[in-house]
């Protein structure tokens, strides 16, 4: 298990068909961070159904709760897919914190961390329905991509990502990502932050952005639907961790993989409440 000072993950989308719980669990079980920042869209409440929340997804929550119990400081920042939690924002219990945004200092450098959906007009008003519909289509594309990749690997060929290819080839998609990064960076520069860290756009990145006023370091943790990336901080240095490049390190998983998405009939409220009760959260949320 690797000791790390800070780990940032975003866009796990637990509760959605696109989520990949085995890599998430393997990664979390391989690290021992002093601080774990979950930067939005961790539980996909948009896609939630009472008859689909697999045990493998619940186990991810359990792993995080165990880390909290063992002393890891965990910040859960709300995103658009888990925006329902914003009514509970600024809730703190020992080393667990539920917030919408985070301003912290690391080695005397200032950080501004938030999910980033505040920049997305598609998450406001009636257009949210369009965004939710697009989310369903994205889930189906990821599932189809996963099936085809399984066949490609068996044929001895390399994996491919349809969604990445679309993002990298469609000019409007490229512009959307670029505009997002510039907007976040310009606001950070204006407010004199050394770093700004987002999620939301599923595009892992570390880069310096400058304008006529100054400069900042923009970072994005990526996602755990297709990129399988996280930001790691150790010995005064940030890096993007990519799970697929280190897959051989974690061949044995504590969670048995599901070959196909499996609907598990559970009482979501009951099961999550039992986990939350470990941290005395039951009376707060239910």
Secondary structure, 3 states (H helix, E strand, C coil): CEEEEEEEECCCCECCCCCCHHHHHHHHHCEEEEEEEEECCCECHHHCECCECCHHHHHHHHHHHHHHHCCCEEEEECCCCCHHHHHHCCEEECCEEEECEEEEEECCEEEEEECCHHHCHHHCCCHHHHHHHHHHHHHHHHHHHHHHHHHHHHCCCCCCCHHHHHHHHCHHHHHHHHHHHHHHHHHHHHCCCCEEEECCCCCCEEEEEECCCCEEEEEECCCCCCCCEEEEEECCEEEEEEHHHHHHHHCCCCCCCCCCCCCCCCCHHHHHHHHHHHHCCHHHHC
